């Protein structure tokens, strides 16, 4: 995992989150939900590919799977709610969309903090391991073959 990946992830997330907050502040809940779903899907994808995929400890892996599953359930709830109300008049859907945005905001905030923290720790561990292995490598000796 490279620092450039973390930097790109952070940069892309900030832009999406800025757009999300703008939509929320303008009470454009349809747009906010659309952007929020993209953010949450992205966080889920990154957590599965870049965090869960490199964990070796089964207890930690189970914990991370539970965290991911929690946010997947939130996403499914929001998608289901939006599907259920899509043909209803706006007058009856405003409160429901507002609650969906509140759930999205909470889930995005919590999950982003988790994902970014995990990525930073994994990147540091990888860099430390790489540094350690190159330090202890004796380049003057030829490996023995048995």
Contact map, one row per residue, 1 for C-alpha under 8 A:
11101000000000000000000000000000000000000000000001000000000000000000000000000000000000000000000000000000000000000000000001100100000000000000000000
11111100000000000000000000000000000000000000000000000000000000000000000000000000000000000000000000000000000000000000000000100000000000000000000000
11111110000000000000000000000000000000000000000000000000000000000000000000000000000000000000000000000000000000000000000000100000000000000000000000
01111111000000000000000000000000000000000000000000000000000000000000000000000000000000000000000000000000000000000000000000000000000000000000000000
11111111100000000000000000000000000000000000000000000000000000000000000000000000000000000000000000000000000000000000000000000000000000000000000000
01111111110000000000000000000000000000000000000000000000000000000000000000000000000000000000000000000000000000000001001100000000000000000000000000
00111111111000000000000000000000000000000000000000000000000000000000000000000000000000000000000000000000000000000000000000000000000000000000000000
00011111111100000000000000000000000000000000000000000000000000000000000000000000000000000000000000000000000000000000000000000000000000000000000000
00001111111110000000000000000000000000000000000000000000000000000000000000000000000000000000000000000000000000000000000000000000000000000000000000
00000111111111000000000000000000000000000000000000000000000000000000000000000000000000000000000000000000000000000001000000000000000000000000000000
00000011111111100000000000000000000000000000000000000000000000000000000000000000000000000000000000000000000000000000000000000000000000000000000000
00000001111111110000000000000000000000000000000000000000000000000000000000000000000000000000000000000000000000000000000000000000000000000000000000
00000000111111111000000000000000000000100000000000000000000000000000000000000000000000000000000000000000000000000000000000000000000000000000000000
00000000011111111100000000000000000000000000000000000000000000000000000000000000000000000000000000000000000000000000000000000000000000000000000000
00000000001111111110000000000000000000000000000000000000000000000000000000000000000000000000000000000000000000000000000000000000000000000000000000
00000000000111111111000000000000001000100000000000000000000000000000000000000000000000000000000000000000000000000000000000000000000000000000000000
00000000000011111111100000000000000100100000000000000000000000000000000000000000000000000000000000000000000000000000000000000000000000000000000000
00000000000001111111110000000000000000000000000000000000000000000000000000000000000000000000000000000000000000000000000000000000000000000000000000
00000000000000111111111000000001001000000000000000000000000000000000000000000000000000000000000000000000000000000000000000000000000000000000000000
00000000000000011111111100000011001100000000000000000000000000000000000000000000000000000000000000000000000000000000000000000000000000000000000000
00000000000000001111111110000001000000000000000000000000000000000000000000000000000000000000000000000000000000000000000000000000000000000000000000
00000000000000000111111111000000000000000000000000000000000000000000000000000000000000000000000000000000000000000000000000000000000000000000000000
00000000000000000011111111111011000000000000000000000000000000000000000000000000000000000000000000000000000000000000000000000000000000000000000000
00000000000000000001111111111001000000000000000000000000000000000000000000000000000000000000000000001000000000000000000000000000000000000000000000
00000000000000000000111111110000000000000000000000000000000000000000000000000000000000000000000000000000000000000000000000000000000000000000000000
00000000000000000000011111110000000000000000000000000000000000000000000000000000000000000000000000000000000000000000000000000000000000000000000000
00000000000000000000001111111000000000000000000000000000000000000000000000000000000000000000000000000000000000000000000000000000000000000000000000
00000000000000000000001111111111000000000000000000000000000000000000000000000000000000000000000000000000000000000000000000000000000000000000000000
00000000000000000000001100111111100000000000000000000000000000000000000000000000000000000000000011001000000000000000000000000000000000000000000000
00000000000000000000000000011111110000000000000000000000000000000000000000000000000000000000000010000000000000000000000000000000000000000000000000
00000000000000000001001000011111111000000000000000000000000000000000000000000000000000000000000000000000000000000000000000000000000000000000000000
00000000000000000011101100011111111100000000000000000000000000000000000000000000000000000000000000001000000000000000000000000000000000000000000000
00000000000000000000000000001111111110000000000000000000000000000000000000000000000000000000000010011001000000000000000000000000000000000000000000
00000000000000000000000000000111111111000000000000000000000000000000000000000000000000000000000000000000000000000000000000000000000000000000000000
00000000000000010011000000000011111111100000000000000000000000000000000000000000000000000000000000000000000000000000000000000000000000000000000000
00000000000000001001000000000001111111110000000000000000000000000000000000000000000000000000000000001001100100000000000000000000000000000000000000
00000000000000000000000000000000111111111000000000000000000000000000000000100000000000000000000000000001000000000000000000000000000000000000000000
00000000000000000000000000000000011111111100000000000000000000000000000000000000000000000000000000000000000000000000000000000000000000000000000000
00000000000010011000000000000000001111111110000000000000000000000000000000000000000000000000000000000000000100000000000000000000000000000000000000
00000000000000000000000000000000000111111111000000000000000000000000001000100000000000000000000000000001001100000000000000000000000000000000000000
00000000000000000000000000000000000011111111100000000000000000000000000000100000000000000000000000000000000000000000000000000000000000000000000000
00000000000000000000000000000000000001111111110000000000000000000000000000000000000000000000000000000000000000000000000000000000000000000000000000
00000000000000000000000000000000000000111111111000000000000000000000000000000000000000000000000000000000000000110010000000000000000000000000000000
00000000000000000000000000000000000000011111111100000000000000000001001100000000000000000000000000000000000000000000000000000000000000000000000000
00000000000000000000000000000000000000001111111110000000000000000000000000000000000000000000000000000000000000000000000000000000000000000000000000
00000000000000000000000000000000000000000111111111100000000000000000000000000000000000000000000000000000000000000010000000000000000000000000000000
00000000000000000000000000000000000000000011111111110000000000000001000000000000000000000000000000000000000000000010000000000000000000000000000000
00000000000000000000000000000000000000000001111111111000000000000001000000000000000000000000000000000000000000000000000000000000000000000000000000
00000000000000000000000000000000000000000000111111111000000000000000000000000000000000000000000000000000000000000000000000000000000000000000000000
10000000000000000000000000000000000000000000011111111100000000000000000000000000000000000000000000000000000000000000001000000000000000000000000000
00000000000000000000000000000000000000000000011111111110000000000000000000000000000000000000000000000000000000000010011001000000000000000000000000
00000000000000000000000000000000000000000000001111111110000010011000000000000000000000000000000000000000000000000000000000000000000000000000000000
00000000000000000000000000000000000000000000000111111110000000000000000000000000000000000000000000000000000000000000000000000000000000000000000000
00000000000000000000000000000000000000000000000001111111000000000000000000000000000000000000000000000000000000000000000000000000000000000000000000
00000000000000000000000000000000000000000000000000111111110110000000000000000000000000000000000000000000000000000000000000000000000000000000000000
00000000000000000000000000000000000000000000000000000111110110000000000000000000000000000000000000000000000000000000000000000000000000000000000000
00000000000000000000000000000000000000000000000000000011111110000000000000000000000000000000000000000000000000000000000000000000000000000000000000
00000000000000000000000000000000000000000000000000000011111111000000000000000000000000000000000000000000000000000000000000000000000000000000000000
00000000000000000000000000000000000000000000000000000000111111100000000000000000000000000000000000000000000000000000000000000000000000000000000000
00000000000000000000000000000000000000000000000000000011111111110000000000000000000000000000000000000000000000000000000000000000000000000000000000
00000000000000000000000000000000000000000000000000010011111111111000000000000000000000000000000000000000000000000000000000000000000000000000000000
00000000000000000000000000000000000000000000000000000000011111111100000000000000000000000000000000000000000000000000000000000000000000000000000000
00000000000000000000000000000000000000000000000000000000001111111110000000000000000000000000000000000000000000000000000000000000000000000000000000
00000000000000000000000000000000000000000000000000010000000111111111000000000000000000000000000000000000000000000000000000000000000000000000000000
00000000000000000000000000000000000000000000000000010000000011111111100000000000000000000000000000000000000000000000000000000000000000000000000000
00000000000000000000000000000000000000000000000000000000000001111111110000000000000000000000000000000000000000000000000000000000000000000000000000
00000000000000000000000000000000000000000000000000000000000000111111111000000000000000000000000000000000000000000000000000000000000000000000000000
00000000000000000000000000000000000000000001001100000000000000011111111100000000000000000000000000000000000000000000000000000000000000000000000000
00000000000000000000000000000000000000000000000000000000000000001111111110000000000000000000000000000000000000000000000000000000000000000000000000
00000000000000000000000000000000000000000000000000000000000000000111111111000000000000000000000000000000000000000000000000000000000000000000000000
00000000000000000000000000000000000000010001000000000000000000000011111111100000000000000000000000000000001000100000000000000000000000000000000000
00000000000000000000000000000000000000000001000000000000000000000001111111110000000000000000000000000000000000000000000000000000000000000000000000
00000000000000000000000000000000000000000000000000000000000000000000111111111000000000000000000000000000000000000000000000000000000000000000000000
00000000000000000000000000000000000000000000000000000000000000000000011111111100000000000000000000000011001000000000000000000000000000000000000000
00000000000000000000000000000000000010011000000000000000000000000000001111111110000000000000000000000001000000000000000000000000000000000000000000
00000000000000000000000000000000000000000000000000000000000000000000000111111111000000000000000000000000000000000000000000000000000000000000000000
00000000000000000000000000000000000000000000000000000000000000000000000011111111100000000000000000000000000000000000000000000000000000000000000000
00000000000000000000000000000000000000000000000000000000000000000000000001111111110000000000000000010001000000000000000000000000000000000000000000
00000000000000000000000000000000000000000000000000000000000000000000000000111111111000000000000000000000000000000000000000000000000000000000000000
00000000000000000000000000000000000000000000000000000000000000000000000000011111111100000000000000000000000000000000000000000000000000000000000000
00000000000000000000000000000000000000000000000000000000000000000000000000001111111110000000000100010000000000000000000000000000000000000000000000
00000000000000000000000000000000000000000000000000000000000000000000000000000111111111000000000010000000000000000000000000000000000000000000000000
00000000000000000000000000000000000000000000000000000000000000000000000000000011111111000000000000000000000000000000000000000000000000000000000000
00000000000000000000000000000000000000000000000000000000000000000000000000000001111111100000000000000000000000000000000000000000000000000000000000
00000000000000000000000000000000000000000000000000000000000000000000000000000000111111110000100000000000000000000000000000000000000000000000000000
00000000000000000000000000000000000000000000000000000000000000000000000000000000011111110000000000000000000000000000000000000000000000000000000000
00000000000000000000000000000000000000000000000000000000000000000000000000000000000111111000000000000000000000000000000000000000000000000000000000
00000000000000000000000000000000000000000000000000000000000000000000000000000000000011111101100000000000000000000000000000000000000000000000000000
00000000000000000000000000000000000000000000000000000000000000000000000000000000000000111111100000000000000000000000000000000000000000000000000000
00000000000000000000000000000000000000000000000000000000000000000000000000000000000000011111110000000000000000000000000000000000000000000000000000
00000000000000000000000000000000000000000000000000000000000000000000000000000000000000001111110000000000000000000000000000000000000000000000000000
00000000000000000000000000000000000000000000000000000000000000000000000000000000000000011111111100000000000000000000000000000000000000000000000000
00000000000000000000000000000000000000000000000000000000000000000000000000000000000010011111111110000000000000000000000000000000000000000000000000
00000000000000000000000000000000000000000000000000000000000000000000000000000000000000000111111111000000000000000000000000000000000000000000000000
00000000000000000000000000000000000000000000000000000000000000000000000000000000000000000001111111100000000000000000000000000000000000000000000000
00000000000000000000000000000000000000000000000000000000000000000000000000000000100000000001111111110000000000000000000000000000000000000000000000
00000000000000000000000000001100100000000000000000000000000000000000000000000000010000000000111111111000000000000000000000000000000000000000000000
00000000000000000000000000001000000000000000000000000000000000000000000000000000000000000000011111111100000000000000000000000000000000000000000000
00000000000000000000000000000000000000000000000000000000000000000000000000000000000000000000001111111110000000000000000000000000000000000000000000
00000000000000000000000000000000100000000000000000000000000000000000000000000100100000000000000111111111000000000000000000000000000000000000000000
00000000000000000000000100001001100100000000000000000000000000000000000000000000000000000000000011111111100000000000000000000000000000000000000000
00000000000000000000000000000000000000000000000000000000000000000000000000000000000000000000000001111111110000000000000000000000000000000000000000
00000000000000000000000000000000000000000000000000000000000000000000000001000000000000000000000000111111111000000000000000000000000000000000000000
00000000000000000000000000000000100110010000000000000000000000000000000001100100000000000000000000011111111100000000000000000000000000000000000000
00000000000000000000000000000000000100000000000000000000000000000000000000000000000000000000000000001111111110000000000000000000000000000000000000
00000000000000000000000000000000000000000000000000000000000000000000000000000000000000000000000000000111111111000000000000000000000000000000000000
00000000000000000000000000000000000000010000000000000000000000000000001001000000000000000000000000000011111111100000000000000000000000000000000000
00000000000000000000000000000000000100110000000000000000000000000000000000000000000000000000000000000001111111110000000000000000000000000000000000
00000000000000000000000000000000000000000000000000000000000000000000000000000000000000000000000000000000111111111000000000000000000000000000000000
00000000000000000000000000000000000000000000000000000000000000000000000000000000000000000000000000000000011111111100000000000000000000000000000000
00000000000000000000000000000000000000000010000000000000000000000000001000000000000000000000000000000000001111111110000000000000000000000000000000
00000000000000000000000000000000000000000010000000000000000000000000000000000000000000000000000000000000000111111111000000000000000000000000000000
00000000000000000000000000000000000000000000000000000000000000000000000000000000000000000000000000000000000011111111100000000000000000000000000000
00000000000000000000000000000000000000000000000000000000000000000000000000000000000000000000000000000000000001111111110000000000000000000000000000
00000000000000000000000000000000000000000010011000100000000000000000000000000000000000000000000000000000000000111111111000000000000000000000000000
00000100010000000000000000000000000000000000000000000000000000000000000000000000000000000000000000000000000000011111111100000000000000000000000000
00000000000000000000000000000000000000000000000000000000000000000000000000000000000000000000000000000000000000001111111110000000000000000000000000
00000000000000000000000000000000000000000000000000100000000000000000000000000000000000000000000000000000000000000111111111000000000000000000000000
00000100000000000000000000000000000000000000000001100000000000000000000000000000000000000000000000000000000000000011111111100000000000000000000000
00000100000000000000000000000000000000000000000000000000000000000000000000000000000000000000000000000000000000000001111111110000000000000000000000
00000000000000000000000000000000000000000000000000000000000000000000000000000000000000000000000000000000000000000000111111111000000000000000000000
10000000000000000000000000000000000000000000000000100000000000000000000000000000000000000000000000000000000000000000011111111100000000000000000000
11100000000000000000000000000000000000000000000000000000000000000000000000000000000000000000000000000000000000000000001111111110000000000000000000
00000000000000000000000000000000000000000000000000000000000000000000000000000000000000000000000000000000000000000000000111111111000000000000000000
00000000000000000000000000000000000000000000000000000000000000000000000000000000000000000000000000000000000000000000000011111111100000000000000000
10000000000000000000000000000000000000000000000000000000000000000000000000000000000000000000000000000000000000000000000001111111110000000000000000
00000000000000000000000000000000000000000000000000000000000000000000000000000000000000000000000000000000000000000000000000111111111000000000000000
00000000000000000000000000000000000000000000000000000000000000000000000000000000000000000000000000000000000000000000000000011111111100000000000000
00000000000000000000000000000000000000000000000000000000000000000000000000000000000000000000000000000000000000000000000000001111111110000000000000
00000000000000000000000000000000000000000000000000000000000000000000000000000000000000000000000000000000000000000000000000000111111111000000000000
00000000000000000000000000000000000000000000000000000000000000000000000000000000000000000000000000000000000000000000000000000011111111100000000000
00000000000000000000000000000000000000000000000000000000000000000000000000000000000000000000000000000000000000000000000000000001111111110000000000
00000000000000000000000000000000000000000000000000000000000000000000000000000000000000000000000000000000000000000000000000000000111111111000000000
00000000000000000000000000000000000000000000000000000000000000000000000000000000000000000000000000000000000000000000000000000000011111111000000000
00000000000000000000000000000000000000000000000000000000000000000000000000000000000000000000000000000000000000000000000000000000001111111000000000
00000000000000000000000000000000000000000000000000000000000000000000000000000000000000000000000000000000000000000000000000000000000111111100000000
00000000000000000000000000000000000000000000000000000000000000000000000000000000000000000000000000000000000000000000000000000000000011111110000000
00000000000000000000000000000000000000000000000000000000000000000000000000000000000000000000000000000000000000000000000000000000000000011111100000
00000000000000000000000000000000000000000000000000000000000000000000000000000000000000000000000000000000000000000000000000000000000000001111110000
00000000000000000000000000000000000000000000000000000000000000000000000000000000000000000000000000000000000000000000000000000000000000000111110000
00000000000000000000000000000000000000000000000000000000000000000000000000000000000000000000000000000000000000000000000000000000000000000111111000
00000000000000000000000000000000000000000000000000000000000000000000000000000000000000000000000000000000000000000000000000000000000000000011111100
00000000000000000000000000000000000000000000000000000000000000000000000000000000000000000000000000000000000000000000000000000000000000000000111110
00000000000000000000000000000000000000000000000000000000000000000000000000000000000000000000000000000000000000000000000000000000000000000000011111
00000000000000000000000000000000000000000000000000000000000000000000000000000000000000000000000000000000000000000000000000000000000000000000001111
00000000000000000000000000000000000000000000000000000000000000000000000000000000000000000000000000000000000000000000000000000000000000000000000111
